[in-house]
Amino acid sequence: MPMKSLAGALLLSLACMPAAPAAECPRKDALGTSRVLAVDAATWPQTGLMSFPQSLPLEDHEVVLTFDDGPSPATNADVLAALAHECVRATFFLIGKTASEHPDLVKRIAAAGHTIGHHSWSHNNLKYMSGEDAAGEIDKGIAAVEQALHGVSTTVPSTPFFRYPFFEMTQATLDNLQKRNIAVFGADLAADDWLQMKPEDELKLLTQRLNAAGKGVILLHDPARQTAAMLPAFLRYLRDNGYRVVHLVPAIAAAGTTTAHKK
């Protein structure tokens, strides 16, 4: 089968699959995933208050957990274990080069029910690249993640979610992604875990920012050891303080879920 036809067949099969509802959790005292939110890239092409004027339509005390820069052999097991223990689902924006080196981890993240997004091929700053090179970074990264996840090297992403490295972008690449119906995600608040700090200091910083915001899309990095160590305590904090976790999925594969529409 030609590559384009194979990619099309893959997308068609995904579109026909109902997205998983918020999973039943065997631990009654776990945080859990409160609902699944389908993101329509045509309606919400660019979101996240750290980069754009608008964010997703979350209710008060709702959060979305996102992880950048994986997969990471050193920390993914701990991150996935912490999420599984609390029955929480997140979105992982993966680097193509690393995904190509560790396809087993990509499959493991997806098998746990998490959403797989895209984060370029090598995490270079696209803002300072030529238009051609930036486009190549995006497409090569998408193809590598698709190959690791589905065995198909295609630039048509099965999950059309993209996050720019460093949140740095150009209007040309933004326009191109919008034409392709690929949603661009910033974030509403971050743990600053690209800086070295103790897990307890990261927890304090993140909870202070979350309490000030009241809700939002949270940026974390799964290769950060301090984040992997901090995560169980943060999830318990969310549970004990009335926060609810929302799981993002693309609208193309989201039958039976809540869809994010502008009011």
N, C-alpha and C positions, 0 to 999 in steps of 0.2 A: 504494500500500500504506500503511495507517495506520502512524504512527510506532512504536507499540508492537510491531506485527507485524514491522516492518522491523528493529527492535532485536532482537527474538526470533530472527529468521532469521539475523541476524549472529552472535549468540551460539551458535546451533546449528551454524553453519558452522565457527566457531572450535573448538567442542567436538569436532568430527569431524576436525580437523586434528591430525596428530601433531606434537608439539613437536620442534624440531630437536635432534638429539643434539649433544654437544660436537663442534664443527666440526673437520674435518681442516685442518691448517695447512700451507701450502706451505713455510714456514720451519721447518726442523727444530730450530733453536735458539730458537724463540719460546716465550714463556711458555705460551700456549694456554689453553683452557678445559677443565678436567679433567672436569667432569660437569655435568649439568643437574638441578636440584632443583625438583620440582613442589611448590608450597606450597598446601596445602588450608586454606582460610580457616576451615572448620569446626573443624579440629584446631588450627590455629595462628592464632587471631584477632588476637593482639597479641604482637609479638616485638620484641626489642632491649633490651639490658641498660641502656641509658641512660634508658629510660622504663618498662620492664616487668621482672617477675621472671625471665623466660625469653627465650632466643634460639632461633634455628633449630638443628637438630641437625647442626652442622658438626663434622668431624673436626679433629684437631690440624693446624695449618698450612693449613687451608682458609679462604679469604676470599671475601666477596661484595662487589663494588664497586657502590656506589650514588651517583647524582648528583642533586642537588636544584636547583630554581629555574630550569631551562632551559625552552624552548630559548634559546640565546644566539647571535645572529649573529656576535658578536665572537670567540667561543672554541670553538664546537661543532666547527668543521672541524678544529682542532688536537686536541681531545679525541678525536674519532672516528678521526682518523689514528693517534694513539698507540695506541688500543685495537685498531685493525685491524692495525697493524704487529706486535703481539704476539698476534693472533688471540684476543682477550679479549672476552667479552660481559658487559655490565653492565645495571643497571636505572636508568632515568631517571625521576624523579618530577617531572612537568612542571606548571608553573603554567598554568592555563587561559587567562588573558588573553594571556600571551605566546605560547602555542600558537596562539591564534586570529590573532595578528599574523604568525606565521611558520609556517604549516602545512607549507611545504616542508621546513623543518628537522625537524618532527615525523615526517614521512614518511621523511626521510633516516635519522634515528636508528633507526626501526623497520626500514627496509630493510637496515640493517647487521646486523640480527639481535638488537638489544638489546630488552629488555623496557620497555614504557611504563607507568608508574604515574601516580598522580594526587597533586596537592599544593595543592589549592584553586584558587579563581579568581584571587585577587589577593595571596595570601600575607599576609593579615591574621591577627592572632592570634585564633583561634576561641574561646579560653578566655574572652575578655572581650567577646564578642558575645552578643546574645540567642540563644536556642535557634533561633528562626526564621531569623535572619540567618546563623547558623553553618551551618545545614542548607542554606541557599541558596548560601553560599560553596562548600560541598562539591559540591553538585549542579551549579551553574553551571560549576565547574571541570571536572568530569567531562564534562559535555556539550560543552564547548569542545574538550577534547582528543579526544573521540570524533569530533567534527565535522572536526577537522583531520586525524585519522588515517584515518577510514573514510567521511567524508562524511555521517555520521548524527549528528544532535544528540540524544543520549539520555543519561539519567542511569543507565542500566544499563551499567556499564563492561565493555568486552571483556576488560580485565585488571583484576580486582578487587583492586588494590593501592592503598593510600592511606598517605600520610605527612603528619602534621600540621605546619604551619609552626611553627617554634620548638619543636617537640615539646610544644606546649601544647594541652591538650584538656579536655573535660568528660566526665563519665560518661554524660550523655545522648547526646552524639554518638558516643561509643564504643559504647554499646548499639545505637544505630541502625545503625551500620556493621556490627556483628556480626549483626544481624537480616538484613541484606542480603548476608551472606556476602562482605563486603569485608575483606580482611586489612589490619591496621594495622601499619605498620613503623616502629619506632624505628631505633636503630643500636647497635652494641656499642662503637664507638670512632670518633672524628672527628679530622680534620686541623685543626680550628679555622680553616678557610680563609675564614670571614667576617671575620677579623681581618687587617689588612694585615701581611704579612711577606714576606721573600724566599723564592723557591722552595726554595732549599737549606735554609732554616730550617723550612719546612713539611715537607720531606722528613725532616729529622732528628726533628721532633716526631712525625710519623706513624709512622715506623719504630720509634721508642722505644716508643710505645704498642702497636704491633702485637706487638713482641717480648715485651712484658710480658703481653699477653693471649694470645698464641699462635694466635689465630684470631679470626674474627668478621665481622660486617657492618660495612663501613666507610662513613662518611658523607663525601662530597665535594660540591663545588658546581661544576658545569660553567661557570657564568658567571665564576668567579674566575680572573683571568688567571694568578695565581701557581700555581693548581692545574693549569691547562692546560700551563704551562711545566714544572711539577714531574713531571707524570704519566709521561713516558717513563722518567725515572730511577727512579720508584717501581715501575713494571712490571718494569724490569730487576732491581731489588732483590728483588722477589718471586720472579722466576725464579732468581736466583743464590743465594737463601737457602731454597729448597725449599718455597715456598708454592704453593698450588694454588688456582685461581680456580673458583668455583662460580657457575653462571648460574641465576637464579631465573625460573621461569615459573609461571603459575597452573595449578592442577590440572585445571581444566576443559578445558585445551588441551594436556594433557601426556601423551598416550599414549606408552608406551615410555620414560619417564624415571623417575628415582628420586623417590618421593613422600615428603615430610616427615611422618612419623607420630610421635606420642609413644610412647616405649617403656613 
